Amino acid sequence: MRMGETMSRKVEDVLSDVYKDFFGTISPVKAGQNKNTNSNQNKSGAEPLDPQKIAKEAQLIRESIENELKMEHPELDQKSEDKEQTKNQEKDQVKEQAKEQTKEEKPKVSPMEELNNLIGLNQLKDDVKELINLVKMQKMREEKGLKTVPVSLHLVFTGNPGTGKTTIARILAGLYKEIGVLSKGQLVEVDRSSLVAGFVGQTATKTQEKLQEAMGGVLFIDEAYTLVKDAGNDFGQEAIDTILKSMEDHRDDLIVIVAGYPDLMEKFINSNPGLKSRFNKYFHFPDYNVKELGEIFRMYCRKYDYKLSNAAELVVEQCIMEMVVEKDENFANARSVRNLFETIITNQASRVAKIENPSEEDVITIEVYDIDGFEKTAEETEQTKASEETENTEEMKDDKEIKTMEEALEEIEEDDNIN
């Protein structure tokens, strides 16, 4: 017997032994081969084994053993499913990482470009550019060994809610980093609840944590006037004292911006000599006009892949005009427009969800009946359409009957002429 045949025989014997040990019987392929071997052995000696037959038997044995194991130990099958699920999750994570990497690779808009792209706020844009130019010039003079004029970079932002105060603060942080005034350029936004605690000694610690987080960037305190209360035992003053000390100790790498309503902010600054001496530059944020708020709404549509139908655009402008004319203390400028946008796209989602197989046009288009107060327009439109179709059908029927009558009269007249 040749060496290859001997090795093939050994492989087959091993596989058969495994099957026999597990099931207590010889494998079906082995049994068939035994019959052929007994009948032909005396005639032709040892028959060469086909490797394909060996592979086939190995596959049969493998499948039989796996099935038996699954029946006796179902937890093994569960482990296999868990492994497959883990594998799929790993694939999904790789895809998400690839997406994030793609996002990171997109070119970032510079702070100055972001400032120029803002809707409205023309005077504020000029004020910011003037301040940045002044700071840049002082940095340049310092590098050249010239005398510099001390410039306070801490600012007071006054204006109603939703007028872009936080956005401008974030842009300023980036601009300060670009020109080397700040080392990091991050914006940390806080309010009274982020700074003031309920017990003695805790406020200083809580405020210091936020100051540390803002180090190298800008600490933006919204509604800063709430730190000053008429009650004598209020801990807001402790937060103010902690902030003032940090502004002095880290004047080269920390900028503080306080913001709020104009009248209340003036009262806040005048409540403390330390505040008044450090915050001497004011930026006022006016309310947006109707045109600017309309542009903000369309900006949201472009940003999130929506578009307004012609009728819807007219109605949205009307809604914004009413908001401005009837505004009260709850009116929040761009924030109110954002709320209007979210309400409309929620209505649009409910409408489109009822459409069977909606097209991309259906999904992205905001119609007039997606706007609150105009929901019935869709039903009225359908009813009008159905009514018009009915009227058209009846008119066609009447026209047909008239035509039939005219034809009948013509026939009678022809008969009379013949007679």
C-alpha beads as a LAMMPS data file, in Angstrom:
LAMMPS data file: protein, C-alpha beads

419 atoms
418 bonds

1 atom types
1 bond types

-500.0 500.0 xlo xhi
-500.0 500.0 ylo yhi
-500.0 500.0 zlo zhi

Masses

1 110.0

Atoms # bond

1 1 1 0.000 0.000 0.000
2 1 1 1.316 3.423 -0.965
3 1 1 2.085 6.074 1.663
4 1 1 -0.750 8.375 0.511
5 1 1 -3.255 5.572 0.743
6 1 1 -1.994 4.642 4.206
7 1 1 -2.393 8.230 5.484
8 1 1 -5.879 8.490 3.960
9 1 1 -6.847 5.262 5.636
10 1 1 -5.582 6.529 8.987
11 1 1 -7.572 9.770 8.654
12 1 1 -10.689 7.822 7.838
13 1 1 -10.149 5.464 10.774
14 1 1 -9.703 8.374 13.181
15 1 1 -12.908 10.031 11.989
16 1 1 -14.800 6.771 12.239
17 1 1 -13.484 6.152 15.755
18 1 1 -14.644 9.643 16.830
19 1 1 -18.111 9.003 15.431
20 1 1 -18.267 5.561 17.067
21 1 1 -17.154 6.886 20.469
22 1 1 -19.785 9.634 20.376
23 1 1 -22.768 7.738 18.932
24 1 1 -21.897 4.133 19.812
25 1 1 -22.111 3.009 16.157
26 1 1 -19.895 3.212 13.125
27 1 1 -20.480 6.035 10.680
28 1 1 -22.837 5.349 7.747
29 1 1 -20.136 6.137 5.184
30 1 1 -17.735 3.726 6.911
31 1 1 -20.376 1.018 6.965
32 1 1 -20.906 1.383 3.209
33 1 1 -17.198 1.303 2.546
34 1 1 -16.815 -1.897 4.630
35 1 1 -19.285 -3.693 2.390
36 1 1 -17.431 -2.629 -0.744
37 1 1 -14.080 -3.529 0.786
38 1 1 -15.219 -7.069 1.812
39 1 1 -16.607 -7.821 -1.634
40 1 1 -13.680 -6.440 -3.650
41 1 1 -10.679 -6.939 -1.376
42 1 1 -9.792 -10.418 -2.750
43 1 1 -10.124 -9.239 -6.346
44 1 1 -8.072 -6.092 -6.481
45 1 1 -6.353 -5.714 -3.140
46 1 1 -6.504 -2.389 -1.219
47 1 1 -8.687 0.156 -3.005
48 1 1 -7.263 3.720 -3.152
49 1 1 -9.354 6.137 -1.072
50 1 1 -10.874 9.250 -2.628
51 1 1 -10.019 12.428 -0.629
52 1 1 -13.464 13.841 -1.501
53 1 1 -15.100 10.888 0.246
54 1 1 -12.987 11.537 3.319
55 1 1 -14.016 15.209 3.322
56 1 1 -17.666 14.224 2.897
57 1 1 -17.487 11.844 5.856
58 1 1 -15.741 14.460 7.971
59 1 1 -18.543 16.936 7.190
60 1 1 -21.241 14.383 8.062
61 1 1 -19.564 13.553 11.344
62 1 1 -19.121 17.251 12.178
63 1 1 -22.787 18.055 11.482
64 1 1 -23.989 15.030 13.451
65 1 1 -21.851 15.927 16.458
66 1 1 -22.917 19.612 16.331
67 1 1 -26.608 18.712 16.166
68 1 1 -26.270 16.289 19.066
69 1 1 -24.406 18.860 21.148
70 1 1 -27.079 21.498 20.436
71 1 1 -29.812 19.097 21.597
72 1 1 -27.989 18.104 24.777
73 1 1 -26.435 21.528 25.496
74 1 1 -28.600 24.348 24.106
75 1 1 -26.465 26.892 25.962
76 1 1 -23.680 26.203 23.475
77 1 1 -25.929 27.313 20.644
78 1 1 -26.784 30.456 22.625
79 1 1 -23.100 31.180 23.077
80 1 1 -22.645 30.911 19.322
81 1 1 -25.488 33.385 18.768
82 1 1 -24.005 35.727 21.383
83 1 1 -20.666 35.513 19.625
84 1 1 -22.269 36.361 16.293
85 1 1 -24.162 39.261 17.900
86 1 1 -20.926 40.567 19.424
87 1 1 -19.275 40.317 16.040
88 1 1 -22.081 42.332 14.434
89 1 1 -21.863 44.941 17.195
90 1 1 -18.135 45.276 16.577
91 1 1 -18.844 45.824 12.875
92 1 1 -21.389 48.526 13.741
93 1 1 -18.870 50.206 16.027
94 1 1 -16.303 50.244 13.227
95 1 1 -18.881 51.845 10.907
96 1 1 -19.746 54.488 13.523
97 1 1 -16.065 55.239 14.079
98 1 1 -15.629 55.632 10.325
99 1 1 -18.561 58.073 10.247
100 1 1 -17.129 60.088 13.143
101 1 1 -13.739 60.157 11.453
102 1 1 -15.373 61.447 8.266
103 1 1 -17.098 64.186 10.273
104 1 1 -13.820 65.157 11.913
105 1 1 -12.115 65.349 8.527
106 1 1 -14.619 67.945 7.284
107 1 1 -13.074 71.413 7.210
108 1 1 -14.028 73.469 10.240
109 1 1 -15.445 76.953 9.879
110 1 1 -13.219 79.594 11.454
111 1 1 -14.698 81.684 14.286
112 1 1 -14.549 84.843 12.154
113 1 1 -16.320 83.107 9.263
114 1 1 -18.945 81.843 11.683
115 1 1 -19.397 85.406 12.946
116 1 1 -19.862 86.752 9.427
117 1 1 -22.410 84.033 8.614
118 1 1 -24.690 84.946 11.514
119 1 1 -28.092 86.357 10.608
120 1 1 -28.524 89.998 11.624
121 1 1 -26.477 91.387 14.560
122 1 1 -24.594 93.750 12.218
123 1 1 -23.612 96.230 14.931
124 1 1 -22.462 93.426 17.220
125 1 1 -20.315 91.956 14.447
126 1 1 -18.572 95.320 14.082
127 1 1 -18.121 95.603 17.864
128 1 1 -16.556 92.144 18.067
129 1 1 -14.172 92.878 15.167
130 1 1 -13.103 96.180 16.735
131 1 1 -12.382 94.460 20.042
132 1 1 -10.389 91.668 18.373
133 1 1 -8.370 94.203 16.344
134 1 1 -7.582 96.169 19.510
135 1 1 -6.428 93.043 21.342
136 1 1 -4.346 91.884 18.356
137 1 1 -2.616 95.258 18.183
138 1 1 -1.784 95.196 21.898
139 1 1 -0.334 91.686 21.486
140 1 1 1.748 92.911 18.557
141 1 1 3.048 95.907 20.536
142 1 1 3.947 93.611 23.433
143 1 1 5.926 91.321 21.130
144 1 1 7.821 94.307 19.760
145 1 1 8.670 95.534 23.260
146 1 1 6.372 98.557 23.079
147 1 1 4.121 99.849 25.814
148 1 1 0.621 98.401 25.887
149 1 1 -2.706 99.779 27.068
150 1 1 -4.458 97.517 29.601
151 1 1 -7.638 96.219 27.988
152 1 1 -10.318 94.460 29.995
153 1 1 -11.541 91.406 28.074
154 1 1 -14.335 90.617 30.524
155 1 1 -17.687 91.570 29.001
156 1 1 -21.316 92.288 29.841
157 1 1 -23.889 90.987 27.346
158 1 1 -27.337 92.591 27.620
159 1 1 -30.432 91.554 25.710
160 1 1 -33.567 89.450 25.702
161 1 1 -33.492 85.636 25.456
162 1 1 -32.691 84.080 22.097
163 1 1 -30.739 87.021 20.674
164 1 1 -27.450 85.130 20.160
165 1 1 -25.553 85.891 23.369
166 1 1 -24.264 82.354 23.890
167 1 1 -23.333 82.032 20.217
168 1 1 -21.279 85.242 20.246
169 1 1 -19.597 84.156 23.504
170 1 1 -18.542 80.868 21.890
171 1 1 -17.208 82.679 18.806
172 1 1 -15.273 85.124 20.986
173 1 1 -13.676 82.228 22.852
174 1 1 -12.465 80.815 19.541
175 1 1 -11.199 84.184 18.337
176 1 1 -9.306 84.784 21.593
177 1 1 -7.626 81.410 21.189
178 1 1 -6.696 82.186 17.566
179 1 1 -4.879 85.395 18.511
180 1 1 -3.154 83.786 21.494
181 1 1 -5.067 85.422 24.334
182 1 1 -6.458 82.108 25.609
183 1 1 -4.702 78.735 25.668
184 1 1 -7.756 76.506 24.987
185 1 1 -10.692 78.631 23.868
186 1 1 -13.512 76.519 25.310
187 1 1 -16.814 77.992 26.496
188 1 1 -18.234 76.898 29.864
189 1 1 -21.843 78.033 30.278
190 1 1 -23.246 78.303 33.817
191 1 1 -26.104 79.880 35.755
192 1 1 -26.885 80.360 39.443
193 1 1 -27.683 76.683 40.017
194 1 1 -24.241 75.714 38.675
195 1 1 -22.450 77.982 41.148
196 1 1 -24.489 78.388 44.327
197 1 1 -24.967 75.610 46.904
198 1 1 -27.360 75.398 49.826
199 1 1 -24.905 75.288 52.713
200 1 1 -22.064 77.409 54.063
201 1 1 -18.708 76.653 52.426
202 1 1 -20.128 74.619 49.543
203 1 1 -20.674 77.517 47.134
204 1 1 -16.983 78.441 46.967
205 1 1 -16.067 74.834 46.155
206 1 1 -18.805 74.494 43.564
207 1 1 -17.868 77.777 41.899
208 1 1 -14.163 76.918 41.945
209 1 1 -14.871 73.675 40.076
210 1 1 -16.540 75.586 37.248
211 1 1 -13.750 78.141 37.177
212 1 1 -11.210 75.353 36.874
213 1 1 -13.219 73.853 34.015
214 1 1 -13.214 77.211 32.236
215 1 1 -9.506 77.856 32.759
216 1 1 -7.906 78.649 29.402
217 1 1 -11.284 79.661 27.993
218 1 1 -14.436 81.661 28.713
219 1 1 -16.814 81.336 31.666
220 1 1 -20.245 82.464 30.461
221 1 1 -22.676 83.257 33.305
222 1 1 -26.246 83.485 31.999
223 1 1 -28.758 85.478 34.051
224 1 1 -25.862 86.606 36.238
225 1 1 -28.108 89.049 38.126
226 1 1 -29.673 86.071 39.965
227 1 1 -26.452 85.788 41.956
228 1 1 -27.495 88.912 43.865
229 1 1 -30.486 88.464 46.153
230 1 1 -32.109 90.868 48.593
231 1 1 -32.020 88.250 51.352
232 1 1 -29.102 88.726 53.711
233 1 1 -28.095 85.063 54.046
234 1 1 -27.887 84.310 50.334
235 1 1 -24.762 82.445 49.138
236 1 1 -24.689 84.170 45.739
237 1 1 -22.269 86.778 47.051
238 1 1 -19.843 83.989 47.959
239 1 1 -19.907 82.854 44.318
240 1 1 -19.266 86.424 43.137
241 1 1 -16.305 86.840 45.510
242 1 1 -14.811 83.534 44.339
243 1 1 -15.173 84.546 40.674
244 1 1 -13.602 87.978 41.237
245 1 1 -10.596 86.456 42.991
246 1 1 -10.078 83.936 40.183
247 1 1 -10.347 86.719 37.566
248 1 1 -7.520 88.505 39.344
249 1 1 -5.334 85.427 39.900
250 1 1 -5.736 84.105 36.331
251 1 1 -6.131 87.339 34.378
252 1 1 -3.947 86.002 31.538
253 1 1 -5.909 82.790 30.870
254 1 1 -9.516 83.305 31.960
255 1 1 -12.236 85.535 30.559
256 1 1 -15.644 85.954 32.212
257 1 1 -18.761 87.088 30.337
258 1 1 -21.946 87.882 32.277
259 1 1 -25.304 88.087 30.496
260 1 1 -28.939 88.947 31.131
261 1 1 -31.734 91.495 30.701
262 1 1 -30.408 95.098 30.291
263 1 1 -31.982 96.689 33.400
264 1 1 -31.227 93.742 35.668
265 1 1 -27.622 93.490 34.474
266 1 1 -26.989 97.159 35.166
267 1 1 -28.287 96.683 38.696
268 1 1 -26.099 93.575 39.078
269 1 1 -22.891 95.343 37.977
270 1 1 -23.578 98.330 40.226
271 1 1 -24.179 96.076 43.243
272 1 1 -20.471 95.415 43.753
273 1 1 -17.456 97.743 43.265
274 1 1 -15.350 94.766 42.185
275 1 1 -17.779 93.932 39.412
276 1 1 -18.003 97.520 38.187
277 1 1 -14.225 97.888 37.930
278 1 1 -13.734 94.668 36.005
279 1 1 -16.778 94.715 33.719
280 1 1 -16.630 98.013 31.849
281 1 1 -17.421 96.934 28.297
282 1 1 -21.009 96.215 27.228
283 1 1 -22.375 94.442 24.159
284 1 1 -26.113 94.957 23.603
285 1 1 -28.089 92.327 21.680
286 1 1 -31.234 93.765 20.038
287 1 1 -34.318 91.691 19.240
288 1 1 -34.460 90.203 15.747
289 1 1 -36.902 91.753 13.296
290 1 1 -39.502 89.780 11.299
291 1 1 -37.260 89.400 8.247
292 1 1 -34.324 88.095 10.310
293 1 1 -36.513 85.616 12.189
294 1 1 -37.857 84.369 8.841
295 1 1 -34.280 83.842 7.656
296 1 1 -33.525 81.931 10.860
297 1 1 -36.504 79.633 10.197
298 1 1 -35.308 78.971 6.633
299 1 1 -31.809 78.350 7.984
300 1 1 -33.210 75.566 10.192
301 1 1 -34.964 74.097 7.130
302 1 1 -31.713 74.026 5.131
303 1 1 -29.734 72.640 8.046
304 1 1 -32.078 69.673 8.546
305 1 1 -33.067 69.011 4.888
306 1 1 -36.574 70.436 4.861
307 1 1 -38.182 72.814 2.396
308 1 1 -41.279 74.981 2.543
309 1 1 -43.979 74.914 -0.071
310 1 1 -44.865 78.373 -1.417
311 1 1 -48.090 78.482 0.602
312 1 1 -46.350 77.234 3.764
313 1 1 -43.646 79.893 3.464
314 1 1 -46.263 82.637 3.370
315 1 1 -48.058 81.204 6.413
316 1 1 -44.802 80.833 8.386
317 1 1 -43.966 84.479 7.728
318 1 1 -47.443 85.418 8.928
319 1 1 -46.961 83.356 12.109
320 1 1 -43.617 85.043 12.802
321 1 1 -45.121 88.471 12.239
322 1 1 -47.865 87.711 14.753
323 1 1 -45.260 86.466 17.241
324 1 1 -43.346 89.745 16.986
325 1 1 -46.411 91.999 17.134
326 1 1 -47.964 90.154 20.067
327 1 1 -44.704 89.342 21.922
328 1 1 -44.691 89.349 25.710
329 1 1 -42.144 88.469 28.388
330 1 1 -42.118 84.855 27.152
331 1 1 -41.021 85.799 23.633
332 1 1 -37.523 84.408 23.027
333 1 1 -36.563 85.560 19.517
334 1 1 -34.595 82.827 17.716
335 1 1 -35.526 80.348 20.439
336 1 1 -39.234 80.953 19.747
337 1 1 -38.590 80.383 16.029
338 1 1 -36.808 77.154 16.874
339 1 1 -39.860 76.039 18.889
340 1 1 -42.119 76.928 15.946
341 1 1 -39.901 74.892 13.610
342 1 1 -39.963 71.844 15.903
343 1 1 -43.763 72.041 16.243
344 1 1 -44.213 72.211 12.474
345 1 1 -41.899 69.284 11.662
346 1 1 -43.670 67.213 14.344
347 1 1 -47.003 67.908 12.608
348 1 1 -45.401 67.146 9.249
349 1 1 -44.091 63.814 10.528
350 1 1 -47.569 62.813 11.723
351 1 1 -49.053 63.715 8.337
352 1 1 -46.432 61.952 6.226
353 1 1 -46.620 58.840 8.425
354 1 1 -50.164 58.295 7.136
355 1 1 -49.004 58.227 3.494
356 1 1 -48.342 54.782 2.057
357 1 1 -44.844 54.672 0.523
358 1 1 -44.118 58.428 0.794
359 1 1 -41.661 59.874 -1.720
360 1 1 -38.569 61.876 -0.789
361 1 1 -40.480 64.991 -1.797
362 1 1 -43.215 64.094 0.717
363 1 1 -40.634 63.580 3.468
364 1 1 -38.784 66.881 3.010
365 1 1 -41.676 69.222 2.151
366 1 1 -43.499 71.274 4.783
367 1 1 -47.047 72.016 3.673
368 1 1 -49.375 74.719 4.912
369 1 1 -51.486 72.213 6.860
370 1 1 -48.441 71.217 8.969
371 1 1 -48.727 74.587 10.731
372 1 1 -50.859 74.889 13.860
373 1 1 -54.198 76.488 13.048
374 1 1 -54.109 75.223 9.474
375 1 1 -54.502 71.472 10.126
376 1 1 -58.026 71.425 8.658
377 1 1 -56.807 72.819 5.389
378 1 1 -55.815 69.332 4.236
379 1 1 -59.283 67.916 4.913
380 1 1 -60.929 70.964 3.351
381 1 1 -58.717 70.609 0.288
382 1 1 -59.683 66.969 -0.135
383 1 1 -63.346 67.782 0.378
384 1 1 -63.155 70.619 -2.157
385 1 1 -61.392 68.349 -4.611
386 1 1 -64.010 65.629 -4.179
387 1 1 -66.805 68.214 -4.532
388 1 1 -65.262 69.585 -7.712
389 1 1 -64.943 66.097 -9.169
390 1 1 -68.606 65.422 -8.362
391 1 1 -69.668 68.690 -9.962
392 1 1 -67.599 67.949 -13.041
393 1 1 -69.174 64.501 -13.318
394 1 1 -72.667 65.936 -13.032
395 1 1 -71.863 68.628 -15.601
396 1 1 -70.568 65.990 -17.998
397 1 1 -73.730 63.965 -17.425
398 1 1 -75.922 67.015 -18.069
399 1 1 -73.946 67.874 -21.198
400 1 1 -74.395 64.333 -22.452
401 1 1 -78.146 64.449 -21.824
402 1 1 -78.437 67.833 -23.575
403 1 1 -76.470 66.509 -26.507
404 1 1 -78.719 63.462 -26.723
405 1 1 -81.818 65.661 -26.662
406 1 1 -80.373 67.927 -29.355
407 1 1 -79.595 64.950 -31.545
408 1 1 -83.160 63.660 -31.064
409 1 1 -84.613 67.037 -32.053
410 1 1 -82.418 67.152 -35.115
411 1 1 -83.691 63.733 -36.166
412 1 1 -87.308 64.856 -35.722
413 1 1 -86.652 67.970 -37.796
414 1 1 -85.079 65.866 -40.537
415 1 1 -88.112 63.559 -40.567
416 1 1 -90.430 66.552 -40.827
417 1 1 -88.452 67.938 -43.746
418 1 1 -88.595 64.611 -45.537
419 1 1 -92.351 64.409 -45.083

Bonds

1 1 1 2
2 1 2 3
3 1 3 4
4 1 4 5
5 1 5 6
6 1 6 7
7 1 7 8
8 1 8 9
9 1 9 10
10 1 10 11
11 1 11 12
12 1 12 13
13 1 13 14
14 1 14 15
15 1 15 16
16 1 16 17
17 1 17 18
18 1 18 19
19 1 19 20
20 1 20 21
21 1 21 22
22 1 22 23
23 1 23 24
24 1 24 25
25 1 25 26
26 1 26 27
27 1 27 28
28 1 28 29
29 1 29 30
30 1 30 31
31 1 31 32
32 1 32 33
33 1 33 34
34 1 34 35
35 1 35 36
36 1 36 37
37 1 37 38
38 1 38 39
39 1 39 40
40 1 40 41
41 1 41 42
42 1 42 43
43 1 43 44
44 1 44 45
45 1 45 46
46 1 46 47
47 1 47 48
48 1 48 49
49 1 49 50
50 1 50 51
51 1 51 52
52 1 52 53
53 1 53 54
54 1 54 55
55 1 55 56
56 1 56 57
57 1 57 58
58 1 58 59
59 1 59 60
60 1 60 61
61 1 61 62
62 1 62 63
63 1 63 64
64 1 64 65
65 1 65 66
66 1 66 67
67 1 67 68
68 1 68 69
69 1 69 70
70 1 70 71
71 1 71 72
72 1 72 73
73 1 73 74
74 1 74 75
75 1 75 76
76 1 76 77
77 1 77 78
78 1 78 79
79 1 79 80
80 1 80 81
81 1 81 82
82 1 82 83
83 1 83 84
84 1 84 85
85 1 85 86
86 1 86 87
87 1 87 88
88 1 88 89
89 1 89 90
90 1 90 91
91 1 91 92
92 1 92 93
93 1 93 94
94 1 94 95
95 1 95 96
96 1 96 97
97 1 97 98
98 1 98 99
99 1 99 100
100 1 100 101
101 1 101 102
102 1 102 103
103 1 103 104
104 1 104 105
105 1 105 106
106 1 106 107
107 1 107 108
108 1 108 109
109 1 109 110
110 1 110 111
111 1 111 112
112 1 112 113
113 1 113 114
114 1 114 115
115 1 115 116
116 1 116 117
117 1 117 118
118 1 118 119
119 1 119 120
120 1 120 121
121 1 121 122
122 1 122 123
123 1 123 124
124 1 124 125
125 1 125 126
126 1 126 127
127 1 127 128
128 1 128 129
129 1 129 130
130 1 130 131
131 1 131 132
132 1 132 133
133 1 133 134
134 1 134 135
135 1 135 136
136 1 136 137
137 1 137 138
138 1 138 139
139 1 139 140
140 1 140 141
141 1 141 142
142 1 142 143
143 1 143 144
144 1 144 145
145 1 145 146
146 1 146 147
147 1 147 148
148 1 148 149
149 1 149 150
150 1 150 151
151 1 151 152
152 1 152 153
153 1 153 154
154 1 154 155
155 1 155 156
156 1 156 157
157 1 157 158
158 1 158 159
159 1 159 160
160 1 160 161
161 1 161 162
162 1 162 163
163 1 163 164
164 1 164 165
165 1 165 166
166 1 166 167
167 1 167 168
168 1 168 169
169 1 169 170
170 1 170 171
171 1 171 172
172 1 172 173
173 1 173 174
174 1 174 175
175 1 175 176
176 1 176 177
177 1 177 178
178 1 178 179
179 1 179 180
180 1 180 181
181 1 181 182
182 1 182 183
183 1 183 184
184 1 184 185
185 1 185 186
186 1 186 187
187 1 187 188
188 1 188 189
189 1 189 190
190 1 190 191
191 1 191 192
192 1 192 193
193 1 193 194
194 1 194 195
195 1 195 196
196 1 196 197
197 1 197 198
198 1 198 199
199 1 199 200
200 1 200 201
201 1 201 202
202 1 202 203
203 1 203 204
204 1 204 205
205 1 205 206
206 1 206 207
207 1 207 208
208 1 208 209
209 1 209 210
210 1 210 211
211 1 211 212
212 1 212 213
213 1 213 214
214 1 214 215
215 1 215 216
216 1 216 217
217 1 217 218
218 1 218 219
219 1 219 220
220 1 220 221
221 1 221 222
222 1 222 223
223 1 223 224
224 1 224 225
225 1 225 226
226 1 226 227
227 1 227 228
228 1 228 229
229 1 229 230
230 1 230 231
231 1 231 232
232 1 232 233
233 1 233 234
234 1 234 235
235 1 235 236
236 1 236 237
237 1 237 238
238 1 238 239
239 1 239 240
240 1 240 241
241 1 241 242
242 1 242 243
243 1 243 244
244 1 244 245
245 1 245 246
246 1 246 247
247 1 247 248
248 1 248 249
249 1 249 250
250 1 250 251
251 1 251 252
252 1 252 253
253 1 253 254
254 1 254 255
255 1 255 256
256 1 256 257
257 1 257 258
258 1 258 259
259 1 259 260
260 1 260 261
261 1 261 262
262 1 262 263
263 1 263 264
264 1 264 265
265 1 265 266
266 1 266 267
267 1 267 268
268 1 268 269
269 1 269 270
270 1 270 271
271 1 271 272
272 1 272 273
273 1 273 274
274 1 274 275
275 1 275 276
276 1 276 277
277 1 277 278
278 1 278 279
279 1 279 280
280 1 280 281
281 1 281 282
282 1 282 283
283 1 283 284
284 1 284 285
285 1 285 286
286 1 286 287
287 1 287 288
288 1 288 289
289 1 289 290
290 1 290 291
291 1 291 292
292 1 292 293
293 1 293 294
294 1 294 295
295 1 295 296
296 1 296 297
297 1 297 298
298 1 298 299
299 1 299 300
300 1 300 301
301 1 301 302
302 1 302 303
303 1 303 304
304 1 304 305
305 1 305 306
306 1 306 307
307 1 307 308
308 1 308 309
309 1 309 310
310 1 310 311
311 1 311 312
312 1 312 313
313 1 313 314
314 1 314 315
315 1 315 316
316 1 316 317
317 1 317 318
318 1 318 319
319 1 319 320
320 1 320 321
321 1 321 322
322 1 322 323
323 1 323 324
324 1 324 325
325 1 325 326
326 1 326 327
327 1 327 328
328 1 328 329
329 1 329 330
330 1 330 331
331 1 331 332
332 1 332 333
333 1 333 334
334 1 334 335
335 1 335 336
336 1 336 337
337 1 337 338
338 1 338 339
339 1 339 340
340 1 340 341
341 1 341 342
342 1 342 343
343 1 343 344
344 1 344 345
345 1 345 346
346 1 346 347
347 1 347 348
348 1 348 349
349 1 349 350
350 1 350 351
351 1 351 352
352 1 352 353
353 1 353 354
354 1 354 355
355 1 355 356
356 1 356 357
357 1 357 358
358 1 358 359
359 1 359 360
360 1 360 361
361 1 361 362
362 1 362 363
363 1 363 364
364 1 364 365
365 1 365 366
366 1 366 367
367 1 367 368
368 1 368 369
369 1 369 370
370 1 370 371
371 1 371 372
372 1 372 373
373 1 373 374
374 1 374 375
375 1 375 376
376 1 376 377
377 1 377 378
378 1 378 379
379 1 379 380
380 1 380 381
381 1 381 382
382 1 382 383
383 1 383 384
384 1 384 385
385 1 385 386
386 1 386 387
387 1 387 388
388 1 388 389
389 1 389 390
390 1 390 391
391 1 391 392
392 1 392 393
393 1 393 394
394 1 394 395
395 1 395 396
396 1 396 397
397 1 397 398
398 1 398 399
399 1 399 400
400 1 400 401
401 1 401 402
402 1 402 403
403 1 403 404
404 1 404 405
405 1 405 406
406 1 406 407
407 1 407 408
408 1 408 409
409 1 409 410
410 1 410 411
411 1 411 412
412 1 412 413
413 1 413 414
414 1 414 415
415 1 415 416
416 1 416 417
417 1 417 418
418 1 418 419
